[in-house]
Amino acid sequence: MKKISQIETGGRFLYGGVEWVKLYAGDGTVAISAEPVFERAFDEDNKNDWRSSSLRRELNGAFLDALVAEGADRAAFLDWESDLTADDGMTDYGTATDKIALLSDKLYRMFRGIIPRVDAWCWNLTPWTCEASNSYYVRIVYSSGAMDWGNAYFGYIGVRPLCYLKSEILVSVPGEDDEEKSVEVAEEDRAQLVLIASDRILNALNEYPVEVWGEALGAAVASLFTSKQDAAQIAQEDKDKAAEV
């Protein structure tokens, strides 16, 4: 386990059952999911205004609840304000504040170099325009990394949530936590080996009179101690010879 503040930019971590990629650290940490969490329409009514979209409701409702159910602290998700300026420069939609959002085109361009590509098309939340006759086009990112637009009702576009987390929370780090588990397993194996060895020693002693057990164990321990000293001496001699060379 690590604090998010200890993870490098571009590093991955697990939180709430989702693998995230760290994009930026300021007062909090901006992160995006490493892979799409599902495919959805941006808005079931085919509107490109993030403020009223069905996807926004799901991400800040059922999806956030699912993260909490998987162990995330709801209070760890800070408010994130998204700029909803359209691709053509219109600012009619203003901004939106969420716990869970999506990348804007501006953020995508800013962090494109560290955002891992995925084998899917994914939504940004930037509208193509706010002009009423075309208010159903939303910006998307192809698997190649190129950008285009799609109709908001398309249900086959991937969703990569964006969040703004407290930087001091503890998260799991892929690979590192596996190593910690391996150490725990090794300790369990060692304890099991000790039990097996002690059973075998007792079984061997049972073949001899009880009155010689103490002397036999003493002799065995002395022999092991001598062997350990001999091994240490040999190792030191090898080290000295290597230094001479």
C-alpha positions as CSV (number, residue, x, y, z in Angstrom):
1,M,0.0,0.0,0.0
2,K,1.1,3.5,-0.8
3,K,-0.2,7.1,-0.5
4,I,-1.1,8.4,-4.0
5,S,1.4,11.2,-3.4
6,Q,4.2,8.6,-3.4
7,I,3.2,7.4,-6.9
8,E,4.9,8.9,-9.9
9,T,3.0,10.7,-12.6
10,G,1.9,8.1,-15.1
11,G,2.0,5.4,-12.4
12,R,-0.9,3.0,-11.8
13,F,-2.8,2.2,-8.7
14,L,-5.9,0.3,-7.6
15,Y,-8.8,2.0,-5.8
16,G,-12.4,1.0,-5.4
17,G,-11.8,-2.1,-7.6
18,V,-10.6,0.1,-10.6
19,E,-7.1,0.5,-11.9
20,W,-6.3,4.2,-12.3
21,V,-3.5,6.2,-13.9
22,K,-2.1,9.2,-12.1
23,L,-2.1,12.2,-14.4
24,Y,-1.4,15.2,-12.2
25,A,-0.8,16.1,-8.6
26,G,-1.7,19.5,-7.0
27,D,-3.9,19.9,-3.9
28,G,-5.3,16.6,-5.0
29,T,-4.5,13.9,-7.6
30,V,-6.2,13.7,-11.0
31,A,-6.5,10.2,-12.3
32,I,-8.2,8.4,-15.2
33,S,-9.2,4.7,-15.4
34,A,-6.5,2.6,-17.1
35,E,-9.2,0.9,-19.2
36,P,-12.8,1.7,-20.1
37,V,-15.1,0.6,-17.2
38,F,-18.0,0.0,-19.6
39,E,-19.6,1.1,-22.8
40,R,-22.5,3.6,-22.7
41,A,-24.3,6.3,-24.5
42,F,-23.1,9.8,-23.6
43,D,-26.7,10.7,-23.3
44,E,-29.7,8.5,-24.0
45,D,-31.7,11.6,-25.3
46,N,-28.8,12.4,-27.7
47,K,-27.8,15.7,-26.1
48,N,-24.2,16.7,-25.9
49,D,-24.6,18.8,-22.8
50,W,-22.6,17.0,-20.0
51,R,-24.6,18.8,-17.4
52,S,-27.8,16.9,-18.2
53,S,-26.3,13.7,-19.7
54,S,-27.4,10.3,-18.6
55,L,-23.8,9.2,-18.3
56,R,-23.0,11.9,-15.9
57,R,-25.9,10.8,-13.6
58,E,-24.6,7.2,-13.8
59,L,-21.0,8.0,-13.0
60,N,-21.9,10.2,-10.1
61,G,-24.6,7.7,-8.9
62,A,-24.4,4.0,-9.4
63,F,-20.7,4.0,-10.5
64,L,-19.5,6.0,-7.5
65,D,-21.6,3.8,-5.2
66,A,-19.9,0.7,-6.7
67,L,-16.5,2.2,-6.0
68,V,-17.5,2.8,-2.4
69,A,-18.9,-0.8,-2.2
70,E,-15.4,-2.0,-3.3
71,G,-13.7,-0.2,-0.4
72,A,-13.2,3.4,-1.6
73,D,-13.9,6.2,0.8
74,R,-16.6,8.5,-0.6
75,A,-15.0,11.5,1.0
76,A,-11.7,10.8,-0.9
77,F,-13.4,12.0,-4.1
78,L,-13.0,15.7,-4.3
79,D,-15.1,18.1,-6.4
80,W,-13.7,18.5,-9.9
81,E,-14.8,21.4,-12.2
82,S,-14.9,20.6,-15.9
83,D,-14.7,23.2,-18.6
84,L,-17.5,22.6,-21.1
85,T,-16.2,24.9,-23.8
86,A,-17.2,23.4,-27.1
87,D,-14.7,22.4,-29.8
88,D,-15.8,25.4,-31.9
89,G,-15.2,27.8,-28.9
90,M,-18.8,28.2,-27.8
91,T,-19.1,28.6,-24.0
92,D,-22.9,28.3,-23.6
93,Y,-22.7,25.2,-21.3
94,G,-20.3,26.8,-18.9
95,T,-18.8,24.4,-16.4
96,A,-19.9,21.4,-14.3
97,T,-18.7,20.2,-10.9
98,D,-18.6,16.4,-10.2
99,K,-17.0,13.7,-8.1
100,I,-16.6,11.6,-11.3
101,A,-16.2,13.2,-14.7
102,L,-14.5,12.6,-18.1
103,L,-11.6,14.1,-19.8
104,S,-12.2,17.3,-21.7
105,D,-10.4,17.8,-25.0
106,K,-8.0,20.3,-23.3
107,L,-7.1,17.8,-20.7
108,Y,-6.7,15.0,-23.2
109,R,-4.2,17.1,-25.2
110,M,-2.4,18.1,-22.0
111,F,-1.9,14.5,-20.8
112,R,-2.0,12.6,-24.1
113,G,1.6,11.5,-23.6
114,I,0.9,9.6,-20.4
115,I,-2.6,8.4,-21.0
116,P,-2.3,4.7,-22.0
117,R,-4.1,3.9,-25.3
118,V,-6.8,1.3,-25.2
119,D,-8.4,-0.9,-27.8
120,A,-11.7,1.0,-27.8
121,W,-13.2,4.3,-28.7
122,C,-13.9,6.5,-25.6
123,W,-15.9,9.6,-24.8
124,N,-14.5,13.0,-23.9
125,L,-17.1,15.4,-22.4
126,T,-16.4,18.3,-24.8
127,P,-19.3,19.1,-27.1
128,W,-18.5,19.6,-30.8
129,T,-20.7,22.7,-30.7
130,C,-23.4,24.2,-28.5
131,E,-25.4,25.4,-31.5
132,A,-28.9,23.9,-31.2
133,S,-29.1,22.3,-34.6
134,N,-25.9,20.2,-33.9
135,S,-26.2,19.8,-30.1
136,Y,-25.8,16.0,-30.3
137,Y,-22.2,15.7,-31.4
138,V,-19.7,14.9,-28.7
139,R,-15.9,14.5,-29.0
140,I,-14.4,11.0,-28.8
141,V,-10.9,9.5,-28.8
142,Y,-10.2,6.6,-31.2
143,S,-8.0,3.6,-30.1
144,S,-5.3,5.2,-32.3
145,G,-5.3,8.3,-30.1
146,A,-6.9,10.4,-32.8
147,M,-9.9,12.6,-32.0
148,D,-13.3,12.9,-33.7
149,W,-16.9,13.2,-32.7
150,G,-19.9,10.9,-32.4
151,N,-23.6,11.1,-31.8
152,A,-24.4,11.3,-28.0
153,Y,-26.7,8.3,-28.2
154,F,-24.0,5.9,-29.5
155,G,-24.0,3.1,-26.9
156,Y,-20.8,1.3,-28.0
157,I,-18.4,4.0,-26.9
158,G,-16.1,3.3,-24.0
159,V,-16.1,5.3,-20.7
160,R,-12.9,6.1,-18.9
161,P,-13.9,8.0,-15.7
162,L,-11.8,10.9,-14.4
163,C,-11.6,11.6,-10.7
164,Y,-9.8,14.0,-8.3
165,L,-8.7,12.2,-5.2
166,K,-7.2,13.2,-1.9
167,S,-3.4,12.6,-2.3
168,E,-2.9,11.2,1.2
169,I,-5.2,8.2,0.9
170,L,-3.7,4.7,0.7
171,V,-4.0,2.7,-2.5
172,S,-2.8,-0.6,-3.8
173,V,0.0,-0.7,-6.4
174,P,-0.1,-3.4,-9.0
175,G,3.0,-5.7,-8.7
176,E,4.2,-4.3,-5.4
177,D,1.3,-5.6,-3.4
178,D,1.7,-9.0,-5.1
179,E,5.3,-9.1,-3.8
180,E,4.1,-8.4,-0.3
181,K,1.6,-11.3,-0.6
182,S,4.5,-13.5,-1.8
183,V,6.4,-12.7,1.3
184,E,3.4,-13.6,3.5
185,V,3.1,-16.9,1.6
186,A,6.8,-17.5,2.1
187,E,6.4,-17.0,5.9
188,E,3.5,-19.5,5.9
189,D,5.5,-22.0,4.0
190,R,8.4,-21.6,6.4
191,A,6.1,-22.3,9.4
192,Q,4.8,-25.4,7.7
193,L,8.3,-26.6,7.0
194,V,9.2,-26.1,10.6
195,L,6.3,-28.3,11.7
196,I,7.2,-31.0,9.2
197,A,10.9,-30.9,10.3
198,S,10.0,-31.1,14.0
199,D,7.7,-34.1,13.4
200,R,10.5,-35.9,11.5
201,I,13.0,-35.2,14.3
202,L,10.6,-36.5,16.9
203,N,9.9,-39.6,14.8
204,A,13.6,-40.2,14.5
205,L,14.2,-39.8,18.3
206,N,11.4,-42.3,19.0
207,E,13.7,-45.0,17.6
208,Y,16.1,-44.4,20.5
209,P,15.9,-44.5,24.3
210,V,14.4,-41.4,25.9
211,E,17.4,-40.9,28.1
212,V,19.7,-40.1,25.1
213,W,17.3,-37.6,23.5
214,G,18.9,-34.6,25.3
215,E,22.4,-35.5,24.4
216,A,21.4,-36.3,20.8
217,L,19.7,-33.0,20.3
218,G,22.6,-31.2,21.9
219,A,25.1,-32.9,19.6
220,A,22.9,-32.1,16.6
221,V,22.7,-28.4,17.5
222,A,26.5,-28.2,18.1
223,S,27.1,-29.8,14.7
224,L,24.8,-27.3,13.0
225,F,26.5,-24.4,14.8
226,T,29.9,-25.7,13.6
227,S,28.6,-26.1,10.1
228,K,27.3,-22.5,10.1
229,Q,30.7,-21.2,11.3
230,D,32.5,-23.2,8.6
231,A,30.2,-21.9,5.9
232,A,30.7,-18.3,7.1
233,Q,34.5,-18.8,7.2
234,I,34.5,-20.2,3.7
235,A,32.4,-17.3,2.4
236,Q,34.8,-14.8,4.0
237,E,37.8,-16.5,2.5
238,D,36.2,-16.4,-1.0
239,K,35.5,-12.7,-0.5
240,D,39.1,-12.0,0.5
241,K,40.4,-13.9,-2.5
242,A,38.1,-11.9,-4.8
243,A,39.3,-8.7,-3.3
244,E,43.0,-9.6,-3.9
245,V,42.3,-10.2,-7.6
